[in-house]
Amino acid sequence: MPHLQQTLEQLRAALGDAAVVTGAAINQRHYSDWTGHAPACPAAVLLPRRTEDVAAALRICNAARQTIVPQGGMTGLAGGAVPRETDIALSLERMHGIEEIDPAAAAISVWAGTTLQEIQHAALDAGFLFPLDLGARGSCQIGGNIATNAGGNAVIRYGMTRDLVLGLEVVLADGRVLNLLNKMIKNNCGYDLKQCFIGSEGTLGVITRAILKLAPLPGETTTLLCALPDYASAVSLLRRVQRSVGTPQAYELMWQDFFCLGVSWLESPVAPMSLDYPLYVLLESAAARERLEQALEDAINAGEVVDAVLASSQAQAHALWKIREATGEFPLRMTPLNFDVSLPIGQIGDFAELCRQRLEQRWPGNRSVYFGHIGDRNLHLTVDCDSLPQPAPVFEIEELVYTAVGELGGSVSAEHGIGLLKRDFLHHSVSHEARQAMQQLKDCYDPNGILNPGKILG
């Protein structure tokens, strides 16, 4: 404790008393992320306002070998921002706001603590789209989105967060500030260092500012719900749409179990079509409606689509999306064990069936549902722990699912990161040699191991 108290005194002197919060004054939202995993009150919470504050804090903590856990909006789902009682949390919440929108460069410069929704609204006001979109848009912060390389609904058209970042400002563990800010798309001046920090979950440095790529507004979109006879049809329909009208804004596949569940949870649980089909896809496109209708007709004639509903209004489109957004109800209506994995697109159907069979063999009568943005190779699987023997065998289920992911050459984390919760399963997707190289990178940037200890590599 004397060591910690001395460090806190130095931090107060450098950042000001109001920027160092301790004890009962620490808000409980700093204890854990949305998973609620292993909540702990950190030794202190730092609330810097400037890059210089972050640099000073890291210099002090690095010299004292004091561990630091960077925190954003705390909306993560992998335990990546969860502190221990001996850690100091570094919150970026006061470092927020839009610095500049450059219409010529189609770029926006922001502080790391800015919420995703603020950035989306600023882009719209300037006549652009910032295409990253997540359900937690009102709470998540762009620094956390970048640190976890967030995905979301529009990856199929616009890519992951990594594809939307032009430049970064990052503070290293020893307090050095890397100015990697840049508005160009083409910039081949040696190593692209910013890529080291995108998806690193705060283990290599603290992101303080970012320059992000904006996109043209897509215009009016059309929403289409299709029923499909099999998984192969989901892939062939996607390719048909891409050839005919271009890549859609969203392509959300729902297996029958998920679709039926989503309909049953609607305020007025009336299905827009029969519940008897194996698969359903919710498609959103900015193409001309007539061209999309022609692509749909061709898909029906080819046997790829067996029934369809083309939304005739925004209200109807919203009603169709409500079925897909049933995931927001999971914590209220079940005890969900969620999986976020990616696989080669041709293997996703086989993977879903393999998991379903193995889960049923091991725990007969369990309830699991399958859904995902398969156009970007991402599948979500949720197991209802209430349908399992109690206490639920969480680790055994995780090992079963992630083993299957490894067998089919997939990734144990598509868009939520590794954090604490997937650390023990990383080997299913990343070779021993690659993990060694990751550790060497960690040792290079953070030789004293103060940044987000225990996350990703342990």
C-alpha positions in Angstrom: 0.0 0.0 0.0 2.7 2.6 0.7 4.0 2.0 -2.8 0.6 2.5 -4.3 -0.1 5.6 -2.2 3.2 7.2 -3.4 2.2 6.4 -7.0 -1.3 8.0 -6.4 0.3 11.1 -5.0 2.5 11.5 -8.0 -0.5 11.0 -10.3 -2.5 13.7 -8.4 0.4 16.1 -8.7 0.6 15.4 -12.5 -3.1 15.2 -13.4 -4.8 17.1 -10.6 -6.8 15.7 -7.7 -10.1 15.6 -9.6 -8.6 13.3 -12.2 -7.6 10.6 -9.7 -10.6 8.8 -8.1 -10.3 6.3 -5.3 -12.4 4.2 -2.9 -16.1 4.7 -2.6 -16.1 7.5 -5.2 -15.3 5.0 -8.0 -18.4 4.4 -10.1 -19.3 0.7 -10.2 -19.4 0.8 -14.0 -15.6 0.6 -13.9 -15.7 -2.8 -12.1 -16.5 -4.9 -15.2 -17.8 -4.8 -18.8 -21.2 -5.9 -20.1 -20.4 -9.5 -19.3 -20.3 -8.7 -15.6 -17.3 -11.0 -15.4 -15.2 -10.9 -12.2 -16.2 -7.4 -11.1 -13.6 -5.7 -9.0 -13.1 -2.1 -7.7 -9.8 -0.9 -9.1 -7.2 0.7 -6.9 -8.0 4.0 -8.6 -9.6 5.4 -11.8 -7.7 8.0 -13.8 -9.7 10.6 -15.8 -7.3 12.4 -18.1 -8.4 15.2 -20.3 -5.4 15.5 -22.7 -2.9 13.3 -24.4 -0.2 14.8 -22.2 -2.1 13.6 -19.1 -2.2 10.1 -20.4 1.5 10.2 -21.2 2.3 11.5 -17.7 0.2 8.9 -16.1 1.9 6.0 -18.0 5.4 7.4 -17.3 4.6 7.4 -13.6 3.0 4.0 -13.6 5.7 2.4 -15.7 8.4 3.7 -13.4 6.5 2.2 -10.4 5.6 -1.0 -12.2 2.0 -0.2 -11.5 -0.5 -2.0 -13.7 -3.0 0.0 -15.8 -6.2 -1.1 -17.4 -7.4 1.2 -20.2 -11.2 1.6 -20.3 -13.7 2.9 -22.8 -17.5 2.6 -22.7 -17.3 -0.8 -20.9 -19.6 -2.4 -23.5 -17.1 -5.2 -24.4 -18.1 -8.8 -24.3 -14.7 -10.5 -23.7 -13.6 -9.1 -20.4 -11.0 -7.0 -22.0 -11.4 -3.9 -19.8 -12.1 -5.7 -16.5 -9.6 -4.6 -13.7 -8.3 -6.3 -10.7 -8.3 -4.7 -7.2 -4.5 -4.0 -7.6 -4.9 -2.3 -11.0 -5.4 1.3 -11.8 -8.1 1.9 -14.5 -7.5 4.6 -17.1 -10.8 5.9 -18.4 -10.8 7.9 -21.6 -14.4 9.3 -21.0 -13.2 12.9 -20.6 -11.2 12.8 -23.8 -14.2 13.2 -26.1 -15.3 15.3 -29.0 -14.9 15.9 -32.7 -11.8 17.8 -33.6 -12.3 18.2 -37.3 -14.3 17.0 -40.3 -12.4 17.3 -43.6 -14.9 17.0 -46.4 -12.2 17.0 -49.1 -10.4 14.0 -47.4 -13.7 12.4 -46.3 -12.2 12.1 -42.9 -13.1 12.9 -39.3 -10.7 13.5 -36.5 -11.9 12.5 -33.0 -10.8 11.9 -29.4 -10.7 8.3 -28.2 -13.5 8.8 -25.6 -16.0 10.0 -28.2 -19.0 7.7 -28.5 -19.7 6.0 -31.7 -23.1 7.6 -31.9 -21.6 11.1 -31.6 -19.3 10.3 -34.6 -22.2 8.9 -36.6 -24.3 12.1 -36.0 -21.4 14.4 -36.8 -20.8 12.6 -40.1 -24.4 12.8 -41.0 -24.5 16.5 -40.3 -21.6 16.9 -42.7 -23.3 14.8 -45.4 -21.3 11.6 -44.9 -21.8 8.2 -43.3 -19.5 6.7 -40.7 -20.4 3.1 -41.4 -19.3 1.3 -38.2 -22.6 0.5 -36.4 -23.1 -1.6 -33.2 -26.1 -2.0 -30.8 -24.0 -0.3 -28.1 -23.5 2.8 -30.3 -24.7 5.2 -27.7 -22.3 4.0 -25.0 -19.3 2.5 -26.7 -16.3 4.7 -27.3 -14.3 4.9 -30.5 -11.0 4.2 -28.7 -12.5 0.9 -27.5 -14.0 0.1 -30.9 -10.5 0.5 -32.4 -8.7 -1.4 -29.6 -11.0 -4.3 -30.2 -11.3 -3.9 -34.0 -15.1 -3.9 -33.7 -17.3 -5.3 -36.4 -21.0 -4.7 -36.4 -23.8 -5.0 -39.0 -22.1 -3.3 -42.1 -18.8 -5.2 -42.3 -19.8 -6.9 -45.5 -19.9 -3.6 -47.3 -17.5 -1.4 -45.4 -15.1 -3.7 -43.5 -14.1 -3.9 -39.9 -13.0 -0.9 -37.8 -9.5 -1.6 -39.0 -10.6 -0.7 -42.6 -12.0 2.7 -41.4 -9.0 3.9 -39.5 -6.6 6.3 -41.4 -4.5 7.4 -38.5 -4.0 7.2 -34.7 -2.3 8.9 -31.8 -1.1 6.3 -29.3 0.7 6.6 -25.9 3.2 3.8 -25.2 3.7 2.2 -21.8 6.7 4.4 -21.0 4.8 7.6 -21.9 6.1 8.2 -25.4 3.5 9.6 -27.8 3.4 8.1 -31.3 1.9 10.5 -33.8 0.5 8.2 -36.4 -2.2 10.6 -37.5 -2.7 10.6 -41.3 -5.5 11.4 -43.8 -4.1 9.5 -46.7 -5.2 6.1 -47.9 -1.9 5.4 -49.7 1.0 5.8 -47.3 3.8 3.3 -47.5 6.4 4.9 -45.3 7.7 1.7 -43.7 5.9 -0.3 -41.1 2.2 0.7 -40.7 2.6 0.9 -36.9 -1.1 1.9 -36.3 -2.1 -1.7 -37.2 -0.2 -3.0 -34.2 -2.7 -1.1 -31.9 -5.9 -1.9 -33.7 -7.3 -5.0 -32.1 -4.6 -5.1 -29.4 -7.1 -4.4 -26.6 -5.0 -1.9 -24.8 -2.1 -4.3 -24.2 0.4 -2.5 -26.4 -0.5 1.2 -25.9 -3.4 3.6 -25.2 -5.2 5.1 -28.2 -5.9 8.8 -27.6 -7.0 10.2 -31.0 -8.0 8.8 -34.3 -8.6 9.9 -37.9 -11.4 7.9 -39.4 -12.6 7.3 -43.0 -16.1 8.5 -44.0 -18.3 7.1 -46.7 -20.8 8.7 -49.0 -24.4 8.5 -47.8 -25.9 5.4 -49.3 -29.3 6.8 -50.2 -32.6 5.0 -49.6 -32.3 1.4 -48.7 -34.6 -1.6 -49.3 -35.1 -4.3 -46.7 -35.9 -7.9 -47.8 -36.6 -11.0 -45.8 -36.1 -14.3 -47.6 -36.8 -17.9 -46.6 -34.2 -20.4 -47.9 -34.2 -24.1 -48.4 -30.6 -24.8 -47.2 -27.3 -23.1 -46.3 -25.8 -23.4 -49.8 -28.7 -21.2 -51.0 -27.7 -18.5 -48.5 -24.2 -18.3 -50.1 -25.5 -18.5 -53.7 -28.1 -15.8 -53.0 -25.4 -13.5 -51.6 -23.3 -13.9 -54.7 -26.3 -13.4 -56.9 -27.1 -10.1 -55.2 -23.5 -9.0 -55.3 -23.3 -9.7 -59.1 -26.7 -8.1 -59.8 -27.0 -5.0 -57.6 -23.7 -4.8 -55.6 -22.7 -5.7 -52.1 -25.6 -5.2 -49.7 -25.5 -3.0 -46.6 -26.4 -6.0 -44.4 -26.8 -9.7 -44.9 -28.1 -11.4 -41.7 -28.7 -15.1 -41.7 -31.0 -16.7 -39.1 -31.4 -20.4 -38.6 -35.0 -21.6 -37.9 -34.4 -21.8 -34.1 -33.4 -18.2 -33.9 -36.1 -16.9 -36.2 -38.9 -18.7 -34.3 -37.5 -17.3 -31.0 -37.3 -13.8 -32.4 -40.8 -13.9 -33.7 -42.1 -15.3 -30.3 -40.6 -12.3 -28.5 -42.2 -9.6 -30.6 -44.7 -7.3 -29.0 -47.2 -8.7 -31.5 -45.8 -12.2 -32.2 -47.1 -12.5 -35.8 -44.6 -14.1 -38.2 -44.1 -12.3 -41.5 -44.0 -15.7 -43.2 -44.1 -19.4 -42.3 -41.9 -20.6 -39.4 -41.3 -23.9 -41.1 -38.3 -23.0 -43.3 -34.7 -24.0 -42.3 -33.1 -20.6 -42.8 -34.0 -16.9 -43.2 -31.9 -14.0 -44.5 -32.5 -10.4 -43.8 -31.0 -8.3 -46.5 -30.6 -4.5 -46.8 -29.5 -2.9 -50.0 -29.1 0.6 -51.3 -29.6 -0.5 -54.9 -32.6 0.6 -57.0 -35.7 -1.3 -55.8 -36.5 -2.6 -59.3 -33.1 -4.2 -59.7 -33.4 -5.9 -56.3 -36.8 -7.2 -57.3 -35.4 -8.7 -60.5 -32.5 -10.3 -58.5 -35.1 -11.8 -56.1 -37.2 -13.1 -59.0 -34.2 -14.8 -60.5 -33.3 -16.3 -57.1 -36.8 -17.7 -56.7 -36.7 -19.2 -60.2 -33.3 -20.8 -59.3 -34.7 -22.3 -56.2 -32.5 -20.3 -53.9 -35.4 -18.5 -52.3 -38.7 -20.2 -51.4 -40.6 -17.2 -49.9 -39.9 -13.5 -49.5 -41.2 -10.3 -48.0 -40.1 -7.0 -49.5 -40.6 -4.2 -47.0 -42.9 -1.5 -48.4 -42.2 1.1 -45.7 -39.7 2.1 -43.1 -42.1 0.8 -40.4 -42.3 -2.6 -42.1 -38.5 -2.7 -42.5 -38.1 -1.8 -38.8 -40.5 -4.7 -37.9 -38.4 -7.2 -39.8 -35.3 -6.0 -38.1 -36.9 -6.4 -34.7 -36.8 -10.2 -35.3 -33.0 -10.1 -35.8 -32.5 -7.7 -32.9 -34.0 -10.3 -30.5 -30.4 -10.7 -29.2 -31.0 -7.7 -27.0 -33.5 -9.7 -25.1 -31.2 -12.7 -24.4 -30.1 -11.5 -21.0 -33.7 -10.9 -19.9 -35.2 -14.1 -21.1 -32.4 -16.7 -20.7 -29.0 -17.2 -19.2 -27.0 -16.8 -22.5 -23.6 -18.2 -23.2 -22.6 -16.3 -26.3 -20.1 -17.3 -29.0 -18.8 -15.0 -31.7 -16.7 -17.0 -34.2 -15.8 -16.8 -37.9 -15.2 -19.5 -40.4 -14.7 -19.8 -44.1 -18.1 -19.0 -45.6 -18.5 -22.4 -47.2 -18.0 -24.1 -43.8 -20.5 -22.1 -41.7 -23.4 -24.4 -42.4 -21.4 -27.5 -41.6 -20.1 -25.9 -38.4 -23.6 -25.0 -37.2 -24.8 -28.6 -37.7 -21.6 -30.0 -36.1 -22.1 -27.9 -33.0 -25.8 -28.7 -32.8 -25.1 -32.4 -33.0 -22.3 -32.4 -30.4 -24.2 -30.3 -28.0 -27.2 -32.5 -28.2 -25.1 -35.7 -27.8 -23.4 -34.2 -24.7 -26.4 -32.4 -23.1 -29.7 -33.8 -24.6 -32.5 -31.2 -24.7 -30.3 -28.2 -24.5 -31.4 -25.0 -26.3 -29.0 -23.3 -28.8 -29.7 -20.7 -31.5 -27.6 -19.7 -34.5 -27.4 -16.5 -36.4 -24.8 -14.2 -38.0 -23.6 -11.8 -40.6 -22.3 -14.6 -42.9 -21.3 -12.3 -45.7 -18.3 -11.4 -43.5 -17.9 -15.0 -42.4 -19.2 -14.3 -38.9 -21.5 -16.7 -37.0 -23.0 -16.1 -33.6 -24.1 -19.1 -31.5 -25.9 -18.7 -28.1 -26.5 -21.6 -25.7 -29.2 -21.0 -23.0 -27.6 -22.2 -19.8 -31.1 -22.5 -18.2 -31.6 -25.5 -20.5 -28.5 -27.3 -19.1 -27.7 -29.2 -15.9 -26.9 -26.8 -13.1 -24.4 -25.4 -12.5 -24.0 -25.0 -16.2 -20.8 -26.6 -17.5 -19.6 -23.4 -19.2 -16.0 -24.4 -19.7 -17.0 -27.7 -21.3 -19.4 -26.0 -23.7 -16.7 -23.5 -24.7 -14.1 -26.2 -25.2 -16.6 -28.1 -27.4 -17.5 -25.1 -29.6 -14.0 -23.7 -29.9 -12.6 -27.2 -30.7 -15.0 -27.4 -33.6 -13.9 -23.9 -34.7 -10.3 -25.1 -34.8 -11.2 -28.2 -36.7 -12.8 -26.2 -39.5 -10.0 -23.6 -39.7 -11.9 -20.7 -38.1 -11.3 -18.0 -35.5 -12.5 -18.1 -31.9 -13.1 -14.4 -32.0 -14.7 -12.7 -35.0 -15.4 -9.2 -33.6 -15.4 -9.1 -29.7 -11.7 -9.7 -29.0 -10.0 -12.1 -26.7 -9.8 -10.3 -23.4 -10.0 -12.7 -20.4 -12.8 -14.9 -21.6 -11.2 -16.3 -24.7 -7.6 -16.3 -23.7 -7.6 -20.0 -22.8 -9.0 -20.9 -26.2 -6.7 -18.8 -28.4 -4.6 -21.8 -29.3 -7.5 -23.2 -31.4 -7.0 -20.4 -33.9 -3.4 -19.1 -33.4 -0.4 -21.3 -33.7 2.3 -21.6 -31.0 4.8 -19.8 -33.2 2.3 -16.9 -33.8 1.5 -16.6 -30.1 5.3 -16.4 -29.4 5.6 -13.6 -32.0 2.6 -11.8 -30.3 4.4 -12.1 -26.9 7.6 -10.7 -28.4 5.6 -7.7 -29.7 4.1 -7.2 -26.2 7.6 -7.4 -24.6 8.9 -4.8 -27.1 6.1 -2.2 -26.5 5.5 -2.9 -22.8 8.6 -4.6 -21.3 7.4 -4.1 -17.7 4.0 -5.6 -18.5 1.9 -2.8 -17.0 -0.7 -2.5 -19.8 -3.9 -4.5 -19.4 -2.2 -7.5 -17.7 -3.6 -10.9 -18.3 -5.5 -10.0 -21.4 -5.1 -11.9 -24.7 -1.9 -13.7 -23.9 -2.1 -14.1 -20.1 
